[in-house]
């Protein structure tokens, strides 16, 4: 990222040298960039340019900030161009990336309790997650995260509920017995597996299709948009609509955000709020189109009679018995906010 900015500076310097002196004089005066007021921020994420996190998230933030005309522009780097999640949060802390879109479990690398946002059945739906982050209940979490990381949480949305796929239907906790289920390797997702009663097997996301095809694992869990993007329906027979976790995305900002003027900060905050408000509809539309396609072509059998209540009660009891300290406090604040 530092290299990227150095390239920009070199190109800019070369362009200035090449300009005629008369043109340089004409460009002076009231231009904001000449007075040092213009700011370009970098926004990074790990999703493809076809996924809602980019089209309804990153692009909405960029366009809204630039439309505010407060001297701030944003350059987007999708698809992990600036590194994987663990690398990028370190770059946000150092100031090499200004804004990033990350799952709560990845952010737990710098403040462990934030991972609880991804706890199984912590939120019943996407609206509950959004409401939590807009409420006073989340203020302590945001403050503690900032103290631990020097990174600000600007907002959060759900990129869809996580669902089970396998070669047999999963309708109740007992149906997970004996199945080797792939879960992401982050601590919170591995806790989710225990709470749900699943035997977790760690497989890199990039290797998941092959692992399912070769029978290394029997099933997995992901949001519908990810299942579709990876063509997992080609190697799985059943999609069980468990909706057992909201696939969180937190919009976080590093030290350059703190250095913005109040007007510029407000523009960024408003832009994030715009994206947060648009995301649920965008994700739902993408999911419904995908489900309709699967139903039409018979790609995978959709199981919609999952006993969500049984799963939810089991996981809630497990987390209350096994989480401790600040992690338990975050979990309880989430649940209390829903009462």
FIGU-852319 format. One record per atom (N, C-alpha, C): residue in three letters; x, y, z. Coordinates in pm, whole numbers, plus 32768, in hexadecimal, padded with zeros to 4 digits. Atoms other than C-alpha are relative to their C-alpha. Layout:
<recs>
ALAXYZ/...
</recs>
This chain:
<recs>
UNK80527F898000/UNK800080008000/UNK8056807D8000/UNK7FA37F908001/UNK811F80EE8050/UNK803E800E7F75/UNK7FCA80008087/UNK81B480897F01/UNK7F9E803E7F9E/UNK806A7FCB8057/UNK806680D87E58/UNK7FFC80998008/UNK80057F6F7FF1/UNK806282387EE8/UNK807E80417FC7/UNK7F847FCB8037/UNK81D0826A7E86/UNK7FF8800C7F69/UNK80117FFC8091/UNK817782177D1F/UNK7FAD80797FD8/UNK80557F8D801E/UNK8061831B7D26/UNK804F8082800A/UNK7FB37F877FED/UNK814F84217DAC/UNK806480147F8D/UNK7F9F7FF8806D/UNK825683CF7CA2/UNK7FBE802B7F7F/UNK80487FDD807A/UNK815983E27B89/UNK7FD480918003/UNK802F7F767FF3/UNK80CF85287C0F/UNK807380617FEA/UNK7F8D7FA9800F/UNK822A85BF7C24/UNK802C80087F6E/UNK7FD98004808D/UNK827C85517AC1/UNK7FA280557FAC/UNK80637FB4804C/UNK813885E97A41/UNK801580958012/UNK7FEA7F727FE5/UNK818587377AE9/UNK807680347FB1/UNK7F8A7FD7804B/UNK82DF87467A4C/UNK7FE080117F6C/UNK801E7FFF808E/UNK8249870178F8/UNK7FA380717FD7/UNK80607F988022/UNK81448817790C/UNK804780817FDC/UNK7FC97F7E8020/UNK819189627866/UNK7FEB80608075/UNK800A7FA47F90/UNK81CF8A7F795C/UNK7F8180527FFB/UNK807A7FAF800B/UNK80AB8B4778D3/UNK7F877FB38033/UNK806F80527FD4/UNK7FBF8A247913/UNK80027FEF8097/UNK7FF4800B7F6E/UNK804789FB7A75/UNK7FCA807D8043/UNK80307F837FC6/UNK7FFF8B697AB8/UNK7F6980077FF8/UNK80917FFD8010/UNK7E9E8B437A32/UNK7FBB7FA48061/UNK803D80617FA5/UNK7E628A1C7B18/UNK8007802C8092/UNK7FF27FD47F76/UNK7EBF8ADF7C50/UNK7F8480468031/UNK806F7FB27FCE/UNK7DDD8BB07D2A/UNK7FAD7FB78065/UNK806180307F9E/UNK7CA88B1C7DCE/UNK7FF17F6A8002/UNK800E80918004/UNK7CD889AA7D7F/UNK801F7FC28088/UNK7FF0803B7F7B/UNK7CAC88DA7EC0/UNK807E7FAD8009/UNK7F8B80567FF8/UNK7DBE87E27E67/UNK807F8051800C/UNK7F8A7FAC7FF7/UNK7EB488FF7E3E/UNK80158033808E/UNK7FF67FCF7F77/UNK7E6689767F9E/UNK80117F908065/UNK7FE880717FA7/UNK7E9188198029/UNK7F837FCA8043/UNK807C80287FC1/UNK7D2087E6807F/UNK7FC77F7F7FC4/UNK803580768043/UNK7CE086C87F8A/UNK803E7F818039/UNK7FD3807C7FC2/UNK7CF585688019/UNK7FCF7F8A7FAC/UNK802A807E8040/UNK7CF584177F66/UNK800E7F908065/UNK800080707FA3/UNK7C9682F18040/UNK7FFD7F7D7FB3/UNK800780858039/UNK7CCB81837FF1/UNK7F987FAE804B/UNK806580597FC6/UNK7BB0808B802C/UNK80197F747FC9/UNK7FDF8088802A/UNK7C027F188023/UNK7F9A7F9C8034/UNK8051806F7FD1/UNK7B3E7DD5803E/UNK80287F827FB5/UNK7FD780828038/UNK7B547C647FE0/UNK7F9C7FC77F9C/UNK806C80378051/UNK7A1B7C407F09/UNK801180217F6C/UNK7FFA7FE5808F/UNK79EE7C2F7D90/UNK7FAC807C7FE0/UNK80497F888028/UNK79677D597CD3/UNK7F6E7FE37FDD/UNK808B8024801A/UNK78237C987C94/UNK7FB07FEB8081/UNK8045801C7F83/UNK77D07C5F7E04/UNK7FC78080803D/UNK80407F8A7FC4/UNK76E97D457ECB/UNK805E80558054/UNK7FA47FB27FAD/UNK78057DA77FB5/UNK804A806A7FAF/UNK7FBE7F9D8057/UNK78A27E5A7E8D/UNK7F99805E7FC1/UNK805E7FAD804C/UNK77797ED27DBF/UNK7FA780568059/UNK80597FB67FA6/UNK76997F3C7EDF/UNK80478033807D/UNK7FB27FD57F8C/UNK77AC7F757FDE/UNK806D80627FDB/UNK7F8C7FAC801E/UNK78FB7FF77F68/UNK7FE1806E7F9B/UNK801C7F9D8067/UNK787980A57E30/UNK7FA0806C8032/UNK805C7F9E7FC7/UNK775C814C7EEF/UNK804C80628059/UNK7FB17FA97FAA/UNK785381D17FF0/UNK805380617FAC/UNK7FAE7FAC8057/UNK793D82537EE1/UNK7FAD806F7FBF/UNK80507F9F804B/UNK782B82FD7E17/UNK7FC28069805C/UNK803F7FA17FA4/UNK777F83997F44/UNK806580648037/UNK7F977FA57FCD/UNK78C484277FD0/UNK802780667F96/UNK7FD47FA5806A/UNK792C84BA7E82/UNK7F9180607FD7/UNK80707FA7801F/UNK77CE85457E40/UNK7FF0806E8069/UNK80097F9C7F96/UNK77E685FE7F8D/UNK805980787FE5/UNK7FAA7F93802B/UNK78FA86D27EEF/UNK804380488075/UNK7FBA7FC77F8D/UNK79C58702802B/UNK80977FED7FF4/UNK7F71800E8016/UNK7B1986C87F8F/UNK80347F75801E/UNK7FD7808A7FE4/UNK7B1F854E7FC9/UNK7FDB7FA87F89/UNK801A80668065/UNK7B4084437EBB/UNK80297F79803A/UNK7FE380877FCF/UNK7B5082CB7EEC/UNK80277FA77F8B/UNK7FD680658062/UNK7C0C81C17E29/UNK7FE87F76803E/UNK802780837FCD/UNK7B84805F7E52/UNK80607F957FCD/UNK7FAD80738022/UNK7C5E7F277E58/UNK7FB67F81802A/UNK804E80787FDD/UNK7B7C7DF07E4A/UNK80537F817FF9/UNK7FC980868019/UNK7BC57C7C7E48/UNK80897FE9803F/UNK7F8480167FB4/UNK7CDC7C827F4D/UNK807D80317FB6/UNK7F8D7FCA8049/UNK7DBD7D507E66/UNK806A8036805F/UNK7FA17FCA7F9F/UNK7E5C7DEB7F9A/UNK801B7F9F8073/UNK7FE280667F9D/UNK7E7A7CA48058/UNK7F847FBF803A/UNK806D80467FBD/UNK7DA77BAC8118/UNK7FD3804C807B/UNK803B7FB97F8E/UNK7CD77C0B8246/UNK80668020806D/UNK7FA17FEB7F93/UNK7DEB7BDD8347/UNK8068806A7FDC/UNK7F9F7F9D802E/UNK7EDF7CAA8277/UNK7FC2808B7FFB/UNK803E7F7D8015/UNK7DE67DBE8230/UNK7FE180488083/UNK801C7FBA7F83/UNK7D807E048396/UNK8080803C8039/UNK7F807FC67FD5/UNK7EF07E3683E7/UNK8020807D7FAF/UNK7FE87F8C8056/UNK7F057F2682BF/UNK7FA480748024/UNK805A7F967FD0/UNK7DD67FE58341/UNK803C8041807D/UNK7FC47FCA7F86/UNK7E8180098491/UNK807880597FE2/UNK7F887FB38020/UNK7FC1808983F0/UNK7FE3807A7FAA/UNK80247F908054/UNK7F05817B830F/UNK80197FEB7F6D/UNK7FE9801D808E/UNK7F6180D381C6/UNK7F7D7FE57FB6/UNK8088800B8035/UNK7DEE8082818E/UNK7FA980588059/UNK804E7FA07FB2/UNK7CF2818A81F7/UNK7F7A7FC9802F/UNK8082803A7FDE/UNK7BA580D081F1/UNK80007F707FD1/UNK8003808D8026/UNK7B6A7F5A81EC/UNK7F797FC58026/UNK807C804A7FE3/UNK7A3F7E6F81E5/UNK80287F748028/UNK7FD1807F7FCA/UNK7A7B7D4182C1/UNK7F947FBD8054/UNK805580497FA4/UNK79BD7C318376/UNK80308012808F/UNK7FDC7FED7F73/UNK79B47C4F84F0/UNK80657F99802E/UNK7FA380697FD5/UNK7A6C7B048519/UNK808F801F7FD8/UNK7F797FDA802A/UNK7B957B878454/UNK803580718057/UNK7FD77F907FAC/UNK7B9C7CC58524/UNK80227FD4808E/UNK7FDF80347F7B/UNK7BB27BF0865E/UNK80967FEC8011/UNK7F6F800C7FF8/UNK7D247BD2860A/UNK803D8075804C/UNK7FCC7F8B7FB7/UNK7D517D2F86A0/UNK7FB0801E807E/UNK804F7FF17F84/UNK7C387D2687A5/UNK7F9E7F8B8005/UNK804680808003/UNK7BB47BCC87F3/UNK7F6980098014/UNK809180007FE8/UNK7A577C25887E/UNK7FAA802B7F89/UNK80527FD68072/UNK79E77CC48735/UNK7FD47F887FAD/UNK80268077804B/UNK79DE7B66869F/UNK7F787FC98027/UNK808180327FCF/UNK78A57B1F876E/UNK7F8D802F7FA6/UNK80667FD38060/UNK77E37BE68669/UNK7FDA7F8F7FA1/UNK80188070805C/UNK78027AAA8594/UNK7FD17F828049/UNK802F80757FB6/UNK778279C286A6/UNK7F807FC97FC2/UNK807780418039/UNK767E78C7862E/UNK7F8280318049/UNK80837FD07FCF/UNK751D79548659/UNK800C80768061/UNK7FF77F857FB2/UNK75A27A8F8702/UNK7F9480627FD4/UNK80677FA88038/UNK74B67B4E861B/UNK7F9B7FAC7FB2/UNK8064804E804B/UNK736C7AC78593/UNK7FFB80227F6C/UNK80047FD6808C/UNK738E7B8C844F/UNK805D80767FEB/UNK7FA57F938023/UNK744E7C9D839B/UNK7FD780828043/UNK80307F847FC2/UNK73737DB28429/UNK802F800B8091/UNK7FD57FFE7F74/UNK73CF7D51858D/UNK80938025800C/UNK7F737FDC7FFD/UNK75427D6A853F/UNK801280957FE5/UNK7FF77F71801F/UNK75187EC284A2/UNK7FD080548076/UNK80377FB57F90/UNK74417F3A85C4/UNK806080008077/UNK7FA280077F90/UNK75427EC386C2/UNK807080677FEE/UNK7F907FA48016/UNK765B7F8D8624/UNK7FD480927FFD/UNK80337F787FFB/UNK757B80C08615/UNK7FCE8026808B/UNK80367FE97F7A/UNK751E80A18786/UNK806F801D8064/UNK7F9F7FE67F96/UNK75C8810A88C8/UNK803E7F7E8033/UNK7FCE80817FD0/UNK75F67F988916/UNK80897FDF7FC3/UNK7F82801E8044/UNK77167F8C881C/UNK806D8066801D/UNK7F9D7F967FE9/UNK77C580C68898/UNK807B7FCD804B/UNK7F8F80337FB3/UNK789B800A8993/UNK805C7FAB7FA8/UNK7FB18054805B/UNK790A7F0F888C/UNK805380577FA1/UNK7FB87FA8805B/UNK796680248798/UNK807380478047/UNK7F9A7FBA7FB3/UNK7A2480E088A6/UNK80747FA48024/UNK7F97805F7FDB/UNK7AE27FAC891C/UNK80517FD57F87/UNK7FB98024807B/UNK7B367F4B87B7/UNK8060806F7FD6/UNK7FAB7F8E8022/UNK7BBE80A88774/UNK80798008805D/UNK7F927FFB7FA0/UNK7C8E80A288B3/UNK80687F947FE5/UNK7FA680728014/UNK7D217F4E885C/UNK804C80077F7C/UNK7FCA800A8087/UNK7D677F8A86EC/UNK802280857FBE/UNK7FF67F7C803F/UNK7D60810186A2/UNK7FB780027F7A/UNK805180098078/UNK7C6080A78597/UNK7F6E801B8026/UNK808B7FDB7FE4/UNK7AFE81348589/UNK7F9F7FA67FB5/UNK806D80478041/UNK79C5806A853F/UNK7F9A80687FD3/UNK805A7F9A8036/UNK78F081448459/UNK7F737FCD7FEB/UNK8083803A8017/UNK77D080548422/UNK800C7F6C7FE7/UNK800080918018/UNK776A7EED83E2/UNK7F827FD77FB7/UNK8074803A8042/UNK76847E238307/UNK80107F697FFC/UNK7FF9808F8018/UNK762F7CB882C9/UNK80027FE97F6A/UNK7FF98024808E/UNK76967C2A8178/UNK7FB77F7D7FE6/UNK805180798010/UNK75977B1381A2/UNK80157F9E8070/UNK7FF680667F98/UNK755079FB8294/UNK80507F887FCC/UNK7FB280778024/UNK763878CE8295/UNK7FA47F858006/UNK80548077800D/UNK759277868229/UNK80587F857FF3/UNK7FB9807F800E/UNK75F976188235/UNK7FEA7FC57F74/UNK8011805B8071/UNK763A75458101/UNK80437F7C8024/UNK7FC880857FE9/UNK767F73CF8107/UNK7FC17FA27F9B/UNK803C8063805A/UNK762C7290804D/UNK7F8C7FB78041/UNK807B802C7FC1/UNK7511724F813F/UNK7FC480798048/UNK803F7F8A7FC3/UNK7412733F81D9/UNK802780118092/UNK7FE47FDF7F74/UNK745B73ED8324/UNK7F8980518033/UNK80797FC07FCF/UNK7316743C83D7/UNK8004801F8096/UNK7FF87FEF7F6F/UNK737574248548/UNK808E7FE2802C/UNK7F7580127FD4/UNK74B3741F8619/UNK80347F717FF2/UNK7FD3808C8007/UNK74C072A4861D/UNK802C7FD87F74/UNK7FDB80228089/UNK74E172A084A2/UNK8091801F7FE0/UNK7F737FE28013/UNK7640732A84C6/UNK805C7F918034/UNK7FAF806C7FC7/UNK76B471F48581/UNK80457FB07F92/UNK7FB48052805E/UNK77C7714384C2/UNK802880447F80/UNK7FDD7FB9807B/UNK77E4724A83B2/UNK807F80528016/UNK7F887FAA7FFD/UNK793272ED836B/UNK7FDC80827FB8/UNK802E7F818036/UNK78C87455833C/UNK807280657FFB/UNK7F997F99800D/UNK79B5755B82B7/UNK7FCE8083803F/UNK80167F7C7FC8/UNK79BD76998389/UNK807E80527FEA/UNK7F877FAD8005/UNK7AA977C2835F/UNK80557FEC807C/UNK7FA3801F7F93/UNK7BDC77A7843C/UNK80078067806E/UNK7FF97F9A7F97/UNK7B9B78DF850D/UNK7FC47FC98081/UNK802F80357F7F/UNK7B6078A48682/UNK7F6880038010/UNK80917FF77FEA/UNK79F6791E867F/UNK7FB47F987FAD/UNK804680638051/UNK798D783C8561/UNK80157F728036/UNK7FE880837FC4/UNK7A2E7712860D/UNK7FAD7FF18080/UNK805D80037F8E/UNK7969776E8748/UNK7F717FE77FCF/UNK808580178038/UNK7831777B866F/UNK7FE97F6C7FE4/UNK800D808F801E/UNK7873761785FE/UNK7FE17FB2807F/UNK801A80467F81/UNK788275A28768/UNK7F73801B8032/UNK80857FDC7FCE/UNK7747766087C5/UNK7F927FBE7FAF/UNK8063803D8058/UNK768B75D4869A/UNK80007F678009/UNK7FF380917FF6/UNK7703747386E3/UNK803F7FC17F86/UNK7FC18031807B/UNK77D3745085A7/UNK80917FDA8018/UNK7F7380237FFF/UNK792373AB856F/UNK804480577F97/UNK7FC47FA0805C/UNK79EF74C584D9/UNK807E7FCA7FBF/UNK7F87801E804B/UNK7AF0748683CB/UNK802C807F7FBB/UNK7FCF7F84803C/UNK7BCA75A8835C/UNK80327FE57F72/UNK7FD58005808C/UNK7BF275D481E5/UNK8002808F7FCE/UNK7FFB7F7A8039/UNK7C6177118133/UNK7F8C80137F9E/UNK80727FE48056/UNK7B4277B7807A/UNK80207FE17F6E/UNK7FD88016808B/UNK7C0477A37F33/UNK80077F6B7FDD/UNK7FF480908017/UNK7C2276287F5F/UNK7F7E7FB4801F/UNK807B80407FD0/UNK7ABC75E77FCF/UNK7FBB7FAC7F95/UNK8042804C806A/UNK7A2B757B7E80/UNK80407F777FEF/UNK7FB8807E8015/UNK7B3674717E4F/UNK7FF07FA4807A/UNK800E80507F86/UNK7B1A73FD7FBB/UNK7F777FBD8005/UNK8086803B8004/UNK79A473C67F91/UNK7FF67F987F90/UNK8004805B8071/UNK79D073217E3F/UNK80457F7D801F/UNK7FB280787FDF/UNK7AD3722D7EC7/UNK7FD47FBE8082/UNK8031803D7F86/UNK7A1471E68008/UNK805880168079/UNK7FAF7FE07F8C/UNK7B18727E80EE/UNK7FA780358070/UNK80687FD47FA3/UNK79F1732B8196/UNK7F787FDB7FC5/UNK80868028802C/UNK788072D28187/UNK7FA680777FE2/UNK80547F8B8012/UNK77F0742E8195/UNK8048807D802B/UNK7FC37F7F7FDF/UNK782D759C81DC/UNK7F9080638021/UNK80637F977FE7/UNK778176E1823A/UNK803680857FCC/UNK7FDC7F80803D/UNK7782782E8183/UNK7F80804A7FDB/UNK80737FB98037/UNK769679418110/UNK7FE37FD07F72/UNK8029802D8085/UNK75D578F77FD2/UNK8054803E7F93/UNK7FB27FBF806A/UNK769979F87F09/UNK808A7FC17FF4/UNK7F7E80438006/UNK77E079497F66/UNK7FF37F737FC6/UNK801980868035/UNK775077EF7F1F/UNK7FF380057F68/UNK80137FF08090/UNK76EA786A7DC8/UNK808380277FBC/UNK7F847FD0803D/UNK783179217D82/UNK80677F907FF0/UNK7FA0806F8004/UNK78F577E07DCA/UNK7FC97F837FBD/UNK803E80718047/UNK780476FA7D0C/UNK7FF87F828056/UNK800180747FA6/UNK77E476197E3E/UNK7F887FA57FE8/UNK80748055801D/UNK7690759C7DC6/UNK80267F8E7FA2/UNK7FD4806B8059/UNK775274CB7CCA/UNK80337F86804F/UNK7FC5806D7FB2/UNK77E473F97DE6/UNK7FB57FEA8084/UNK805480147F8A/UNK76C974037EEB/UNK7F717FE67FD4/UNK808880278026/UNK756B736E7EE6/UNK7F9480538044/UNK80677FBC7FB1/UNK74B374367FF3/UNK803180878034/UNK7FEC7F7F7FBE/UNK74A075A08061/UNK7F9980088071/UNK80587FFA7F8C/UNK741075AD81C2/UNK7FFC808E8036/UNK800F7F727FDF/UNK738777068217/UNK7FFD80138098/UNK7FF17FF47F6E/UNK74097718837B/UNK800E8090802D/UNK7FEA7F727FDF/UNK745E788D8373/UNK8041800D8089/UNK7FC9800D7F79/UNK754078418499/UNK806080708027/UNK7FAE7F8D7FDC/UNK7618797A8488/UNK7FF380697F93/UNK7FFC7F948062/UNK76107ACD83E2/UNK809180147FD4/UNK7F787FF08034/UNK773E7AF58300/UNK80268094800B/UNK7FE97F737FE2/UNK77B97C3A8397/UNK806C803D7FA9/UNK7F987FAB8038/UNK787A7D4A82E8/UNK8005807F8053/UNK7FED7F847FB9/UNK79057E6383BB/UNK8052805E7FA8/UNK7FB57F9C804C/UNK79777FA28310/UNK805980488064/UNK7FA07FCA7F9F/UNK7AB2801183C5/UNK805C80647FBD/UNK7FAC7F968036/UNK7B96813E839C/UNK807980168059/UNK7F837FEB7FB9/UNK7CFD818483FD/UNK801A80928022/UNK7FDF7F7C7FCA/UNK7DB482BB8474/UNK7FE480767FA4/UNK801C7F8E8059/UNK7D7D8390833C/UNK7F708031800F/UNK808A7FD77FE5/UNK7C098391838B/UNK7FFD80648074/UNK7FFB7FA57F8D/UNK7C59843684D8/UNK803580897FDA/UNK7FC37F828029/UNK7D1C8545841F/UNK7FA880517FA2/UNK805A7FB68058/UNK7BF985A7833D/UNK7FBF8074804A/UNK804D7F947FC3/UNK7B4086EB8379/UNK7F787FCA802C/UNK8085802B7FD2/UNK79EF86D48428/UNK7FA27FEE7F8A/UNK805680098076/UNK7942871282DB/UNK801F7F817FB0/UNK7FD98077804B/UNK7A0885FE8231/UNK7FDA7F80804A/UNK802A80747FB1/UNK79CD8509834D/UNK7F6B7FE77FF1/UNK8091800E800C/UNK7859854E8339/UNK7FD97FC57F79/UNK801D80368085/UNK785B850781C5/UNK801C7F6A7FFA/UNK7FDF808F7FFD/UNK790883B881FF/UNK7F987FB58054/UNK806380417FAA/UNK781A8360831D/UNK7F797FF27FB8/UNK808080048048/UNK76E983B88249/UNK80057F9C7F8E/UNK7FF2805F806F/UNK776F82EC8126/UNK7FF87F718032/UNK800780867FC5/UNK77A081BB8203/UNK7F707FE08027/UNK808D80157FD9/UNK763E81E8828C/UNK7FAA7FE27F85/UNK8049801D807C/UNK75BB81F08124/UNK80147F707FD5/UNK7FE380898028/UNK766980A980D5/UNK7FC07F9B805E/UNK803D805A7F9D/UNK75F280068218/UNK7F697FF27FE6/UNK809180048016/UNK7489806381C5/UNK7FDC7FB77F7F/UNK801D80418080/UNK74A17FDC8061/UNK80227F6B7FFE/UNK7FCD80878008/UNK75557E9780AB/UNK7F967F928011/UNK8060806D7FEF/UNK74317DC48133/UNK7FAD7FE37F83/UNK804F80148079/UNK735C7DFC7FFC/UNK80537FC97F8F/UNK7FA7802E806A/UNK74837DC47F19/UNK80207F6B8011/UNK7FE1808C7FE4/UNK74E17C7B7FC1/UNK7F867FA97FE9/UNK807A80518010/UNK73797C017FCB/UNK7FDF7FEB7F6C/UNK801B800D8090/UNK734D7C477E58/UNK805D7F9A7FC0/UNK7F9F805F8037/UNK748B7B887E05/UNK7FDF7F72802C/UNK801F80857FCD/UNK74267A667EE4/UNK7F837FC67FBE/UNK807C8031803B/UNK72C57A4C7E58/UNK80147FD87F6E/UNK7FE28025808B/UNK73477A4C7CF3/UNK80497F7B7FFA/UNK7FB2807B7FFE/UNK743D79387D4B/UNK7FAA7F898026/UNK8059806D7FD5/UNK733C78647E04/UNK7F9E7FDA7F91/UNK805E801A806E/UNK724578887CE3/UNK80457FB27F91/UNK7FB480468068/UNK735378187BF0/UNK80177F6F8029/UNK7FE780887FD1/UNK73AA76E87CC5/UNK7F817FAC8000/UNK8080804A8001/UNK723C76877CEC/UNK7FD77FDD7F72/UNK80288015808B/UNK720676AB7B78/UNK80507F937FBC/UNK7FAC80628047/UNK732D75DE7B03/UNK80217F848053/UNK7FE980757FAB/UNK733474E97C28/UNK80907FED8029/UNK7F72800A7FDE/UNK749E75397C7B/UNK80167FC18088/UNK7FF280307F77/UNK746874E97DEA/UNK7F767FFE8040/UNK808180067FBC/UNK734474827EC6/UNK8001805D8079/UNK80067F9C7F96/UNK72DA759B7FAF/UNK7FA97FCE8071/UNK804680307F88/UNK727775308110/UNK7FD9807B8052/UNK802C7F867FBC/UNK71A1764381AB/UNK7FB37FE58081/UNK8045801F7F83/UNK7115758D82DB/UNK80637FE08070/UNK7F9C80117F98/UNK724B75A683B6/UNK7FC6802F8086/UNK802F7FDC7F79/UNK71FD75AE852E/UNK805E806B8039/UNK7FAA7F907FD7/UNK729E77048562/UNK7FF880168096/UNK800F7FEA7F70/UNK7212771E86C3/UNK80577FA08050/UNK7FAD80617FB8/UNK72C175E08732/UNK809480257FF8/UNK7F757FD4800F/UNK740C765886A4/UNK801C807C8054/UNK7FEB7F827FBA/UNK73E177B28739/UNK80077FED8098/UNK800080187F70/UNK738E77378897/UNK807F7FB7802C/UNK7F87804C7FDE/UNK74B276448894/UNK807B805B7FFF/UNK7F8A7FAA8008/UNK75AF77498824/UNK8000806B806D/UNK80067F997F98/UNK753478518919/UNK802E7FC88086/UNK7FD6803E7F82/UNK755C77658A3F/UNK80977FE57FFF/UNK7F72801F8008/UNK76B6770089C5/UNK8055807D8012/UNK7FB07F867FF6/UNK77377863899B/UNK7FFB803C808C/UNK800A7FC77F7A/UNK76B378D78AED/UNK80527FAE8064/UNK7FB380557FA5/UNK776377AF8B90/UNK809680037FE4/UNK7F73800F8026/UNK78AD77C78AD3/UNK804B80817FE0/UNK7FBD7F808014/UNK78F379338A7D/UNK8024803D8087/UNK7FD47FC37F83/UNK79AD79FD8B84/UNK802680917FEA/UNK7FCB7F798001/UNK7A107B628BD9/UNK7FBC805C7F9C/UNK80377F9E805E/UNK79E67C6C8ACC/UNK7FB17FBE7F90/UNK804A8046806A/UNK79757B6B89CB/UNK7F727FE0802D/UNK8085801A7FCA/UNK78547B028AA9/UNK7FB18082800C/UNK80437F7F7FF3/UNK78037C718AEB/UNK7FCA80307F79/UNK802F7FD98085/UNK77ED7CB58975/UNK7F897FAB7FD7/UNK806F80598023/UNK77107B848940/UNK7F8080298049/UNK80757FDC7FAF/UNK76277BEC8A5A/UNK7FC880877FD3/UNK80317F7E8030/UNK76167D5189D5/UNK7FB17FF27F7E/UNK8048801B807B/UNK75AA7CCB8883/UNK7F767FC8801E/UNK807F803E7FDE/UNK749A7BF4891A/UNK7FA3805F804A/UNK80517FA07FB5/UNK74267D028A0B/UNK7FC280697FA4/UNK80327F9A805D/UNK73FF7DF788E9/UNK7F877FD07FB0/UNK80708037804D/UNK73017D0C8848/UNK7F827FED8055/UNK807480157FA7/UNK721A7CFD8978/UNK7FA380778000/
</recs>
